[in-house]
Amino acid sequence: MTLCWTLLDHRPGTANQVIGLARATGFTIVEKHLEYNRLAQLPNALHFYGLMGLIKASRVHIRPPWPDVVIAAGRRAAPVAHHIKRTHPSTKLVHLMHPELPLSQFDLIILPQHDGIEERGNIVTSFGAPHLLTDTLLFEARARLPLNPDIFPKPWTMLALGGNTPHGSFRLSDALHLVQLLAPLAHEGGTLLLTPSRRTPHALLRAVMDEFSKLYPLTRMHVYHIGQEGENPYHAWLAQADRCIVTADSISMVSEAAFVGKPLYLYAPRDAMSDKHRSFMQSMIESDYARSLQDIHPLWVGGLRLDEASRLARNIINLIQ
């Protein structure tokens, strides 16, 4: 039995990457939930004691029996992982994103390919983001929330709508442009399955809904609103959709949609994407995982399927063999 600790904080996007990667290894997983104090804001090089950035309630859980592997992500978790390694040197450290500590102190560093860093030594690159999706998870979600074609005519087109990012706002003009680009699909009828993210402003979602209803009155629209009662249908819709459209301001949403192996179209909101996001989107298109929404074709059967968690997990398994 290989024991794996996952170091998790309150950020669901980062935590999902760590959990998804850990589950793909097949190891026995123990989740360690970290809550930070103000000392965590200090540069990692100043953390003379690796647990000094944790509140006491989190520190007390970093204790034996020590794991065989630790998987963590982000700057603040790195000193904690390093403390475990110093205390128990045989533990293997796997870190997603740059730890802002010497890379030689980790057994495996996983960096996004769009960061432009070449693989070497203990550094491997990820194409997209690991996530929680598995075939079993999608099958179960579909069984819980099946779509009725008598109510929602096929084909089913899922639109995963992002929103504002630290890089900029998702403009209303971009949202309207996105809807206009849906014409080749919407004119064939069917149903648009529209799901926003936590970052989607209400005004943006409303603009998309209104513009779609105005331009394509013969196409059904099924909308999930964040916070409404019942289970979020995001996974169930991914499993059942005939094609997916994702705004590329979220690398995680793009990676999840690419996992299901359906025709995938990407749209780039101008101000909400960094250069790295644009580089990732272009790589997705050039590598035949997706197409630009401006290159839409109803008969396209889809590109390659992206499963980074399984691929990267093999690197982790090799560490302990």
C-alpha positions in Angstrom: 0.0 0.0 0.0 1.4 3.4 -1.0 0.3 6.2 1.2 -0.2 9.6 -0.5 -0.9 12.9 1.3 -2.6 15.6 -0.7 -2.1 19.1 0.6 -5.2 21.1 0.0 -6.4 24.7 0.7 -9.7 26.5 0.1 -9.1 27.1 -3.6 -11.3 24.5 -5.5 -9.5 24.8 -8.8 -6.1 24.1 -7.3 -7.4 21.4 -4.9 -9.2 19.6 -7.8 -5.9 19.4 -9.7 -4.2 17.8 -6.7 -7.0 15.4 -5.9 -7.5 14.4 -9.6 -3.8 13.6 -10.0 -3.7 11.7 -6.7 -6.7 9.6 -7.6 -5.2 8.7 -10.9 -2.2 7.0 -9.2 -4.4 4.5 -7.4 -2.6 5.2 -4.1 -4.2 5.3 -0.7 -5.0 9.0 -0.2 -5.2 11.1 3.0 -6.3 14.7 2.5 -4.6 17.3 4.6 -6.5 20.5 4.6 -4.3 23.6 5.1 -5.4 26.9 6.5 -2.8 29.7 6.4 -1.9 32.5 8.7 -0.3 35.8 7.8 3.2 34.4 7.8 2.3 32.5 4.7 2.5 35.8 2.8 6.3 35.9 3.4 8.5 34.7 0.5 9.1 30.9 0.8 12.8 31.5 1.2 12.1 33.1 4.6 10.2 30.1 5.9 12.9 28.8 8.3 10.3 26.4 9.7 8.1 24.8 7.1 4.9 24.9 9.1 5.2 28.5 10.3 2.6 29.6 7.7 -0.1 27.3 9.0 -2.6 28.0 11.8 -2.2 25.6 14.8 -5.3 23.6 13.8 -3.6 22.7 10.5 -0.1 22.2 11.9 -1.2 19.5 14.4 -2.2 17.2 11.5 1.2 17.2 9.9 2.6 14.3 11.9 3.4 10.5 11.6 2.7 8.1 10.1 4.5 9.9 7.2 3.4 9.3 3.7 5.3 7.7 0.8 4.3 10.5 -1.5 3.1 14.1 -1.0 1.2 15.9 -3.9 0.8 19.6 -3.5 0.3 22.7 -5.6 1.1 26.4 -5.5 3.5 28.5 -3.6 2.0 28.4 0.0 1.9 24.6 0.2 5.6 24.2 -0.9 7.2 24.9 2.5 4.8 22.4 4.1 5.8 19.7 1.6 9.4 20.6 2.1 9.1 20.3 5.9 7.7 16.8 5.5 10.6 15.8 3.2 13.2 17.1 5.7 11.5 15.3 8.6 11.1 12.0 6.6 13.6 12.0 3.7 12.2 8.9 2.0 8.9 10.7 1.2 8.6 11.7 -2.5 7.5 15.3 -3.2 5.3 16.0 -6.2 4.5 19.7 -6.8 2.2 21.3 -9.3 3.2 24.8 -10.4 6.4 26.5 -9.3 7.1 26.1 -5.6 9.3 29.2 -5.3 11.8 27.0 -3.6 14.9 25.3 -5.2 13.4 22.8 -7.7 16.1 20.3 -6.7 14.4 19.9 -3.3 11.4 18.2 -5.0 11.3 14.8 -6.7 8.9 15.8 -9.4 7.8 19.3 -10.5 4.8 19.6 -12.9 4.7 22.9 -14.8 2.2 24.0 -17.4 3.5 23.6 -20.9 2.3 27.1 -21.8 4.8 28.5 -19.3 7.5 27.8 -21.9 9.8 25.7 -19.6 11.4 22.7 -21.2 11.3 19.3 -19.5 14.5 18.3 -17.8 15.6 16.2 -14.8 12.8 16.3 -12.3 10.6 18.7 -14.4 7.8 17.5 -16.5 5.2 19.7 -18.3 1.4 19.3 -18.3 -0.7 20.1 -21.4 -3.8 21.6 -19.7 -4.8 20.9 -16.1 -5.4 17.7 -14.2 -9.0 17.4 -12.9 -11.4 15.2 -11.1 -13.2 13.8 -14.2 -13.1 10.0 -14.8 -15.2 7.8 -17.1 -17.0 6.5 -13.9 -17.7 9.9 -12.6 -19.3 11.0 -15.9 -21.3 7.8 -16.2 -22.7 8.2 -12.7 -23.5 11.9 -13.3 -25.3 11.0 -16.5 -27.4 8.4 -14.7 -28.4 10.8 -12.0 -29.4 13.7 -14.3 -30.4 12.2 -17.7 -31.6 14.6 -20.3 -35.0 13.8 -21.8 -34.9 14.3 -25.7 -38.7 14.7 -25.7 -38.3 17.9 -23.6 -34.8 19.0 -24.8 -34.5 18.1 -28.5 -31.2 16.8 -29.9 -28.5 17.6 -30.8 -27.3 18.9 -27.4 -24.7 21.7 -27.5 -23.1 22.5 -24.2 -21.8 26.1 -23.6 -19.5 26.5 -20.6 -19.4 30.2 -20.0 -16.5 31.7 -18.0 -16.2 35.3 -16.8 -13.9 37.9 -15.4 -10.3 36.9 -14.5 -7.4 38.7 -12.9 -6.3 39.6 -16.4 -9.4 41.5 -17.3 -13.1 41.5 -17.8 -15.3 39.4 -20.1 -16.9 42.1 -22.2 -20.6 42.0 -23.1 -19.6 42.7 -26.7 -17.5 39.5 -26.6 -20.5 37.6 -25.2 -22.7 38.8 -28.0 -20.1 37.9 -30.6 -19.9 34.4 -29.1 -23.6 33.9 -29.5 -23.5 35.2 -33.1 -20.8 32.6 -33.9 -23.2 29.8 -32.8 -25.3 30.3 -35.9 -24.1 27.2 -37.8 -25.1 25.0 -34.9 -28.2 26.9 -33.7 -29.9 26.9 -37.1 -30.0 23.1 -37.0 -32.2 23.2 -33.9 -31.6 21.1 -30.9 -30.9 22.4 -27.4 -28.2 24.7 -26.0 -27.1 23.6 -22.5 -25.8 26.8 -20.9 -23.8 26.6 -17.7 -21.9 29.5 -16.2 -19.0 29.4 -13.8 -18.6 31.1 -10.4 -16.8 33.9 -12.2 -19.7 34.7 -14.7 -21.3 38.1 -13.9 -25.1 37.9 -13.9 -25.3 40.6 -16.6 -23.0 38.6 -18.9 -25.2 35.4 -18.5 -28.3 37.4 -19.1 -26.9 39.0 -22.2 -26.0 35.6 -23.6 -29.5 34.3 -22.9 -31.3 37.3 -24.4 -29.2 37.3 -27.5 -29.5 33.6 -28.1 -33.3 33.7 -27.7 -33.5 36.7 -30.1 -31.3 35.2 -32.8 -32.3 31.5 -32.6 -36.0 31.3 -31.5 -36.4 27.8 -32.8 -33.5 26.4 -30.7 -34.3 25.3 -27.1 -32.2 26.7 -24.3 -31.7 24.9 -20.9 -29.8 27.1 -18.4 -28.3 26.2 -15.0 -27.9 29.1 -12.6 -25.2 29.0 -10.0 -26.7 28.5 -6.6 -30.1 27.1 -7.8 -31.5 24.1 -6.0 -30.4 20.7 -6.9 -27.2 19.2 -8.3 -25.1 21.2 -10.6 -25.5 19.4 -14.0 -22.1 20.4 -15.3 -20.7 16.9 -15.3 -23.9 15.3 -16.5 -24.1 17.7 -19.4 -20.5 17.1 -20.3 -21.3 13.4 -20.4 -24.4 13.8 -22.6 -23.6 16.7 -24.9 -23.1 16.0 -28.6 -20.5 18.9 -28.7 -19.0 21.4 -26.3 -18.2 25.1 -26.5 -15.9 26.5 -23.8 -14.7 30.0 -23.2 -10.9 29.7 -23.0 -10.5 32.0 -20.1 -10.5 28.9 -17.9 -7.8 26.3 -18.6 -9.5 23.9 -16.2 -12.8 24.1 -18.1 -11.1 23.5 -21.4 -9.2 20.6 -20.0 -12.3 19.0 -18.6 -14.2 19.4 -21.9 -11.3 17.9 -23.8 -11.4 14.8 -21.6 -14.9 13.7 -22.7 -13.8 13.3 -26.4 -16.6 15.3 -28.0 -16.2 18.0 -30.7 -14.8 20.9 -28.7 -14.9 24.6 -29.8 -13.0 27.3 -28.0 -13.8 31.0 -27.8 -11.3 33.7 -26.6 -12.8 36.7 -24.8 -10.3 39.5 -25.6 -9.6 41.0 -22.3 -10.1 38.1 -20.0 -7.2 36.0 -21.2 -3.5 36.2 -20.5 -0.8 35.5 -23.1 -0.4 32.1 -21.5 -4.1 31.4 -21.9 -3.9 32.3 -25.6 -0.8 30.2 -26.1 -2.7 27.2 -24.5 -5.7 27.7 -26.7 -3.6 27.8 -29.8 -1.8 24.7 -28.7 -5.1 22.9 -28.2 -6.1 23.8 -31.7 -2.8 22.9 -33.3 -2.7 19.6 -31.5 -6.2 18.6 -32.7 -7.9 18.6 -29.3 -10.2 21.5 -30.3 -11.2 24.0 -32.9 -11.8 27.8 -32.7 -15.5 28.7 -32.5 -14.8 30.8 -35.6 -14.0 27.5 -37.4 -17.3 25.8 -36.5 -18.7 22.9 -38.5 -21.8 20.9 -37.5 -20.4 17.7 -39.1 -17.0 17.7 -37.3 -16.8 14.5 -35.2 -14.1 15.9 -32.8 -10.4 15.6 -32.2 -8.2 13.9 -29.7 -9.1 13.2 -26.0 -7.0 14.8 -23.3 -6.3 12.9 -20.1 -3.4 14.6 -18.4 -4.1 13.1 -14.9 -3.5 9.5 -16.1 -0.4 10.5 -18.1 1.2 12.4 -15.3 0.2 9.8 -12.7 2.5 7.3 -14.5 5.5 9.7 -13.7 4.5 9.6 -10.0 4.1 5.8 -9.9 7.6 5.5 -11.4 9.0 7.5 -8.5 8.3 4.7 -6.0 9.1 1.7 -8.2 
